Amino acid sequence: MFYKCFIDNEWVEASNGARLEVTNPATGEVWAEVPACTGAEVARALESSQRAQKKWMMLPPVERAAYLYRIAEGIERERDLFEDLLVKEQGKPRAEAAGEVTDTIRYMTYSAEAARRLRGDILPSDNPREQLFIYKVPYGVTLGLCAYNYPLALIGRKVAPALVTGNTMIVKPHEATPVTASVFCRIVQEAGVPPGVINMVTGTGAEVGAPLVESPVVRMITLTGSIRAGQAIARASAQNITALSLELGGSAPFIVLKDADLDKAAAACVTARFANAGQVCICSESVLVEEAVADVFTEKLLEHAAKVKLGDPATNGGMGPITTADALERVERIVAESVEGGAKVALGGKRPEGMGGGHWYEPTVLTGATPDTAAVREEIFGPVLPVVRVADYEEALRVANARPDGLSAYLWTQNPSIYMDAIQRLETGTIFLNSGITGMVQGYHNGHKLSGLGGEDGMHGIEGYLQKRTVYQAY
């Protein structure tokens, strides 16, 4: 099937007729095509977004919110279709796909509910007969660059706060998962959103992403992606001093101390690692376990990990495939380098047999790892979990904080002095204390250090789509 792009509320093909193929990661089969857009489509999307934004920002926020509610209703109405697309396009199991659809609806409705909570400040002036106001105003045209691990939720996470605050948005989905974005735009059209408020173009980073990022029309860019991608976008957009919200990668340590509930910690660690085949930016990417309980915990970890089976994502048969062939090859390289460096494969460690031509990789646990092991050093973004022994909490803290990134971390301990200390000293945007992987729309999702700038979710995330304007009014 052929799914078109969406510009100015019209369905658009590439001006030169070029197309990109979309592959089912579970089978390796091509099942859809989308336009391989060119500079002509980029220019049209930019003009449309800029033209629409002036009228859109003048609507009262509650009127903008009404469109978000209608989009949310449309997503719910087409829930089964979106679940099918997420299974087929991204490879997540049906149950996880259902959760992504629900999360997307929550992103839309939370932002809509915030329409009456957008506020500025009124401050006293130092001068007589003068008032000081600080308004919060939209940036204008924004650009949403989405990763392939959550093709629908990331659109909702970016579009909803951008629109309720008076911005327009151009969505550029990942090349591997563009079909979901096209169907989302059909819902946008059915909701009656004015032309140009949401535009969507598909294509490569070179042909589509680069000219969008470099355009002076775009005043704010929001990216979910790798550290490398964030660095490239920061460089490319620097000429225009474009505002950035970069939710980048990280390699979350799962710290287990000797007083932890080892059974619950092991179960939580396995869920956090192998959810969505390990393709979650806040997944537990490595275990830092205190030496005193390392043997016992590792045994429990392997016991739980052995229960994770591969299976057809359409039937919730088990853990699904890795989304792209390139990502699968990267996982293989990291495991090979880790083993060469002294780590041992305790579970999995290879492509499975009998799974057809898809991008499958076994749930894998590596023991004997160190902070210098490739699987610990790099963000794996796949179903591989290295286990590192540490002497105590202080060593675990040193290992975690020595990383150049800092998106999330897990800490399991019953000692309140330790976890209160960790809240102060653990250099990461999110800390899960005696908790498994989770995320709530009213929270805030951001990284420290190389893991990003700005953030998503909650009122803090919504305010990231607003800039301040100060007015001194004499009377």
MIFI-318531 format. One record per residue (C-alpha): residue number from 1; x, y, z; chain. Coordinates in pm, whole numbers, plus 50000, padded with zeros to 5 digits. Each point is the difference from the previous one (the first is absolute). Example, Ala and Ser with C-alpha at 12.3 -4.5 7.8 and 13.67 -1.06 7.14 Angstrom:
   seq      xx      yy      zz   mol
     1   51230   49550   50780     A
     2   50137   50344   49934     A
END
This chain:
   seq      xx      yy      zz   mol
     1   50000   50000   50000     A
     2   50106   50358   49940     A
     3   49958   50257   50279     A
     4   50041   50365   49904     A
     5   50136   50300   50186     A
     6   49777   50273   50141     A
     7   50062   50365   49912     A
     8   49747   50282   50036     A
     9   49727   49738   50061     A
    10   50073   49838   49665     A
    11   50144   49659   49924     A
    12   50332   50037   49822     A
    13   50246   49784   49808     A
    14   50364   50086   49938     A
    15   50037   50242   49711     A
    16   50229   49755   49822     A
    17   49785   49696   50080     A
    18   50268   49838   50217     A
    19   49890   49763   50277     A
    20   50139   49830   50310     A
    21   49922   49641   50089     A
    22   49871   49905   50345     A
    23   50100   49661   50138     A
    24   49828   49775   50254     A
    25   50276   49935   50258     A
    26   49850   49664   50097     A
    27   50017   49858   49648     A
    28   50237   50225   49804     A
    29   49731   50046   49736     A
    30   49922   50332   49833     A
    31   49633   50080   50063     A
    32   49960   50372   49931     A
    33   50149   50302   49827     A
    34   50011   50371   50083     A
    35   50126   50303   49807     A
    36   50372   50070   50003     A
    37   49938   50371   50026     A
    38   50224   50263   49843     A
    39   50083   50362   50065     A
    40   49682   50099   49821     A
    41   49782   49829   50260     A
    42   50211   50140   50282     A
    43   49958   50354   49865     A
    44   49626   49952   49967     A
    45   49968   49869   50356     A
    46   50203   50291   50138     A
    47   49789   50259   49817     A
    48   49677   49833   50106     A
    49   50102   49975   50367     A
    50   50118   50360   50012     A
    51   49683   50131   49839     A
    52   49770   49799   50228     A
    53   50178   50089   50323     A
    54   49900   50367   50001     A
    55   49630   49916   50010     A
    56   50042   49695   50222     A
    57   50176   50191   50278     A
    58   49715   50254   50014     A
    59   49744   49735   50091     A
    60   49923   49970   50372     A
    61   50185   49700   50145     A
    62   49671   49822   50078     A
    63   49909   50014   49631     A
    64   50334   49850   49907     A
    65   49943   49735   50267     A
    66   49668   49903   49843     A
    67   50187   49875   49694     A
    68   50228   49789   50221     A
    69   49698   49837   50161     A
    70   49863   49916   49656     A
    71   50333   49849   49895     A
    72   50001   49790   50317     A
    73   49648   49881   49923     A
    74   50109   49908   49648     A
    75   50296   49799   50128     A
    76   49770   49809   50236     A
    77   49757   49939   49717     A
    78   50282   49852   49789     A
    79   50170   49822   50291     A
    80   50003   49659   49832     A
    81   50155   50144   49683     A
    82   50273   50181   50191     A
    83   50080   49689   50203     A
    84   50028   49801   49677     A
    85   50232   50262   49851     A
    86   50228   50011   50303     A
    87   50032   49621   49999     A
    88   50068   49987   49628     A
    89   50217   50309   49965     A
    90   50198   50011   50325     A
    91   49978   49638   50118     A
    92   49871   50044   50355     A
    93   49761   49740   50143     A
    94   49630   50075   49976     A
    95   49967   50069   50373     A
    96   50282   50256   49987     A
    97   49846   50152   49687     A
    98   49671   50043   50188     A
    99   50189   50177   50278     A
   100   50161   50236   49749     A
   101   49663   50095   49855     A
   102   49869   50070   50350     A
   103   50306   50210   50083     A
   104   49953   50204   49682     A
   105   49642   50079   50095     A
   106   50120   50108   50344     A
   107   50258   50234   49847     A
   108   49727   50163   49791     A
   109   49749   50038   50282     A
   110   50253   50112   50262     A
   111   50117   50283   49776     A
   112   49640   50090   49920     A
   113   49919   50014   50372     A
   114   50295   50236   50048     A
   115   49839   50266   49779     A
   116   49863   50184   50304     A
   117   50323   49960   50196     A
   118   50233   50191   49768     A
   119   50114   50304   50195     A
   120   50251   50280   50018     A
   121   50095   50235   50283     A
   122   49908   50347   50124     A
   123   50277   50164   50202     A
   124   50028   50338   50176     A
   125   50210   50261   49824     A
   126   50265   50216   50167     A
   127   49847   50302   49829     A
   128   49677   50180   50089     A
   129   49698   49953   49772     A
   130   50154   49706   49821     A
   131   49915   49628   49987     A
   132   50229   49712   49910     A
   133   49856   49703   49811     A
   134   50169   49680   49885     A
   135   49804   49832   49724     A
   136   50066   49652   49867     A
   137   49963   49984   49624     A
   138   50048   49727   49737     A
   139   50322   49963   49804     A
   140   49816   49975   49668     A
   141   50082   49713   49765     A
   142   50133   49696   50184     A
   143   50154   49681   49868     A
   144   49935   49657   50155     A
   145   50264   49738   49922     A
   146   49885   49658   50119     A
   147   50186   49677   50072     A
   148   49881   49657   49885     A
   149   49944   49840   50340     A
   150   49665   50174   50066     A
   151   49869   50115   49660     A
   152   49662   50122   50127     A
   153   50065   50104   50361     A
   154   50292   50225   49906     A
   155   49780   50186   49754     A
   156   49737   50056   50268     A
   157   50265   50095   50253     A
   158   50125   50279   49773     A
   159   49698   50113   49799     A
   160   49762   50043   50294     A
   161   50204   50247   50210     A
   162   50120   50182   49688     A
   163   49646   50061   49878     A
   164   49834   50093   50329     A
   165   50264   50269   50055     A
   166   49935   50158   49660     A
   167   50279   49852   49789     A
   168   49963   49811   49674     A
   169   50204   49684   49944     A
   170   50164   49816   49714     A
   171   50035   49632   50088     A
   172   50285   49799   49852     A
   173   49965   49631   50097     A
   174   50290   49756   49989     A
   175   50050   49838   49661     A
   176   49929   49656   50150     A
   177   49661   50092   50147     A
   178   49824   50262   49785     A
   179   49667   49827   49935     A
   180   49863   50061   50350     A
   181   50070   50372   49951     A
   182   49804   50006   49674     A
   183   49697   49835   50160     A
   184   50027   50241   50295     A
   185   49972   50286   49750     A
   186   49678   49851   49865     A
   187   49862   50033   50353     A
   188   50124   50360   50006     A
   189   49816   50071   49676     A
   190   49680   49836   50126     A
   191   50024   50209   50319     A
   192   49978   50317   49789     A
   193   50339   50141   50103     A
   194   50065   50308   49781     A
   195   50236   49956   49703     A
   196   50368   50037   50087     A
   197   49965   49956   50375     A
   198   50138   49647   49968     A
   199   50209   49901   49701     A
   200   50184   49672   49953     A
   201   50280   49912   49760     A
   202   50180   49670   49956     A
   203   50347   49935   49866     A
   204   50364   49973   50093     A
   205   50191   50219   50238     A
   206   50209   50140   49717     A
   207   49711   50086   49767     A
   208   49736   50104   50254     A
   209   50143   50023   50352     A
   210   50297   50222   49918     A
   211   49814   50277   49812     A
   212   49733   50009   50269     A
   213   50255   50027   50280     A
   214   50197   50266   49816     A
   215   49699   50212   49905     A
   216   49966   50342   50169     A
   217   49621   49952   49985     A
   218   50023   49727   50267     A
   219   50033   50171   50337     A
   220   49999   49697   50228     A
   221   50107   49639   49944     A
   222   49900   49708   50217     A
   223   50189   49675   49945     A
   224   49981   49655   50149     A
   225   50308   49816   49882     A
   226   50361   49910   50058     A
   227   50269   50219   50152     A
   228   50173   50009   49665     A
   229   49682   50120   49828     A
   230   49952   50267   50266     A
   231   50353   50128   49956     A
   232   49956   50018   49622     A
   233   49674   50191   50034     A
   234   50150   50241   50251     A
   235   50282   50077   49755     A
   236   49769   50032   49698     A
   237   49751   50229   50177     A
   238   50259   50219   50170     A
   239   50012   50251   49712     A
   240   49637   50095   50073     A
   241   50028   49972   50381     A
   242   49700   49766   49982     A
   243   49852   49894   50334     A
   244   50059   49632   50074     A
   245   49836   49730   50206     A
   246   50219   49692   49967     A
   247   49898   49674   50166     A
   248   50306   49793   49923     A
   249   50134   49660   50087     A
   250   50141   49866   50320     A
   251   50122   49678   50152     A
   252   49798   49964   50319     A
   253   50173   49811   50283     A
   254   49787   49768   50213     A
   255   50167   50019   50343     A
   256   49924   49716   50243     A
   257   50136   50026   50355     A
   258   50028   49723   50256     A
   259   49687   50100   50195     A
   260   49774   50007   49692     A
   261   49701   49774   49946     A
   262   50189   49780   49756     A
   263   49699   49815   49859     A
   264   49810   50317   49918     A
   265   50314   50170   49872     A
   266   50083   49712   49765     A
   267   49647   49991   49860     A
   268   49992   50377   49956     A
   269   50341   50001   49832     A
   270   49899   49737   49744     A
   271   49679   50186   49916     A
   272   50188   50328   49969     A
   273   50265   49847   49776     A
   274   49794   49791   49760     A
   275   49691   50220   49956     A
   276   49963   50094   49633     A
   277   50301   49774   49928     A
   278   50216   50236   50206     A
   279   49916   50295   49774     A
   280   49903   50246   50271     A
   281   50227   50291   50085     A
   282   49946   49950   50375     A
   283   50046   49621   49994     A
   284   50244   49852   50250     A
   285   50310   49971   49783     A
   286   50235   49850   50258     A
   287   49988   49855   50351     A
   288   50231   50129   50274     A
   289   49954   49746   50279     A
   290   50171   50007   50339     A
   291   50256   49722   50034     A
   292   49843   49860   50319     A
   293   49684   49896   49813     A
   294   50132   49978   49644     A
   295   49983   49620   49969     A
   296   49650   49972   50144     A
   297   49864   50292   49801     A
   298   50155   49882   49672     A
   299   49843   49658   50047     A
   300   49658   50158   50056     A
   301   50054   50233   49704     A
   302   50080   49710   49768     A
   303   49697   49812   50128     A
   304   49769   50285   49906     A
   305   50178   50076   49672     A
   306   49971   49637   49889     A
   307   49621   50041   50008     A
   308   50014   50270   49733     A
   309   49925   49825   49672     A
   310   49996   50125   49645     A
   311   49669   49987   49821     A
   312   49767   50142   49738     A
   313   49922   50355   50115     A
   314   49658   49984   49834     A
   315   49888   49729   50241     A
   316   50192   50119   50310     A
   317   50215   49693   49952     A
   318   50293   50153   50186     A
   319   50272   50259   49956     A
   320   49996   50148   49653     A
   321   50281   50075   49754     A
   322   50240   50292   49981     A
   323   49847   50259   49770     A
   324   50278   50054   49746     A
   325   50267   49783   49843     A
   326   50267   50259   50082     A
   327   49903   49994   50368     A
   328   50021   49620   50003     A
   329   50350   50009   49852     A
   330   50102   50255   50261     A
   331   49879   49773   50281     A
   332   50199   49711   49853     A
   333   50313   50214   49981     A
   334   49969   50117   50359     A
   335   49952   49645   50131     A
   336   50298   49875   49799     A
   337   50223   50279   50131     A
   338   49879   49936   50355     A
   339   50088   49631   49980     A
   340   50339   50083   49850     A
   341   50052   50231   50298     A
   342   49938   49724   50253     A
   343   49625   49993   50059     A
   344   49823   49664   49987     A
   345   49669   49917   49837     A
   346   49784   49854   50276     A
   347   49680   50004   49793     A
   348   49922   50051   49632     A
   349   50265   50188   49808     A
   350   49901   49935   49639     A
   351   49735   50015   49733     A
   352   49746   49723   50056     A
   353   49929   49722   49755     A
   354   49664   49944   49841     A
   355   49872   50359   50021     A
   356   50002   50072   49628     A
   357   50156   50308   49844     A
   358   49922   50251   50271     A
   359   50230   50202   50227     A
   360   49998   49759   50295     A
   361   50248   49974   50285     A
   362   49981   49781   50306     A
   363   49950   50149   50348     A
   364   50361   50018   50118     A
   365   50177   50028   50335     A
   366   50375   50058   50024     A
   367   50188   49929   50323     A
   368   50354   50097   50095     A
   369   49958   50345   49851     A
   370   50190   50309   50115     A
   371   49936   50373   49951     A
   372   50227   49978   49693     A
   373   49802   49720   49835     A
   374   49849   50112   49669     A
   375   49647   49904   50109     A
   376   50038   50219   50311     A
   377   50181   50286   49830     A
   378   49762   50038   49703     A
   379   49624   50037   49987     A
   380   49892   49662   49869     A
   381   49636   50076   49915     A
   382   49931   49630   49972     A
   383   49932   49692   50217     A
   384   50344   49968   50161     A
   385   50068   50039   50374     A
   386   50359   50004   50138     A
   387   50059   49937   50371     A
   388   50277   50188   50183     A
   389   50105   49927   50359     A
   390   50079   50297   50224     A
   391   50137   50015   50353     A
   392   49729   50227   50146     A
   393   49770   50297   49939     A
   394   50284   50248   49965     A
   395   50162   49799   49722     A
   396   49665   49961   49824     A
   397   49951   50377   50024     A
   398   50347   50065   49857     A
   399   49939   49764   49707     A
   400   49659   50150   49925     A
   401   50117   50361   50024     A
   402   50312   49936   49793     A
   403   49779   49959   49696     A
   404   49978   50299   49764     A
   405   49623   49952   49975     A
   406   49732   50009   50268     A
   407   49647   49921   49890     A
   408   49879   49759   50270     A
   409   50116   49764   50273     A
   410   49851   49735   50227     A
   411   50091   49955   50367     A
   412   49884   49714   50219     A
   413   50068   50036   50372     A
   414   49801   50014   50323     A
   415   50236   50254   50154     A
   416   49839   50348   50001     A
   417   50335   50169   50065     A
   418   50136   49848   49678     A
   419   49707   50077   49774     A
   420   49968   50354   50134     A
   421   50371   50043   49932     A
   422   49949   49861   49649     A
   423   49729   50256   49926     A
   424   50263   50269   50062     A
   425   50302   49837   49839     A
   426   49883   49770   49719     A
   427   50054   50203   49682     A
   428   49697   49903   49797     A
   429   49666   50144   49894     A
   430   49782   49720   50141     A
   431   50056   49770   50297     A
   432   49792   49689   50062     A
   433   50026   49918   50373     A
   434   49895   49642   50074     A
   435   49789   50031   49689     A
   436   49990   49845   49658     A
   437   49976   50181   49670     A
   438   49711   50243   49983     A
   439   49903   50342   49870     A
   440   49707   50227   50063     A
   441   49867   50282   49789     A
   442   49997   50239   50297     A
   443   50366   49933   50077     A
   444   50299   50143   49818     A
   445   50232   49810   49769     A
   446   50341   50157   49947     A
   447   50368   49918   49993     A
   448   50308   50146   50163     A
   449   50346   50039   49845     A
   450   50013   49853   49647     A
   451   49650   49859   50035     A
   452   49842   50322   49893     A
   453   49855   50347   50041     A
   454   49646   50086   50101     A
   455   49752   49719   50046     A
   456   49654   49860   49946     A
   457   49682   49936   50200     A
   458   49815   50177   50277     A
   459   49966   50375   50035     A
   460   50379   50038   49984     A
   461   49995   49831   49659     A
   462   49714   50214   49876     A
   463   50176   50319   50109     A
   464   50298   49890   49792     A
   465   49797   50096   49694     A
   466   49962   50359   50123     A
   467   50247   50289   50010     A
   468   49973   50298   50230     A
   469   49918   50356   49904     A
   470   50041   50278   50257     A
   471   49788   50318   49983     A
   472   50054   50319   50203     A
   473   49671   50188   49982     A
   474   49986   50358   50126     A
   475   49662   50155   50072     A
END
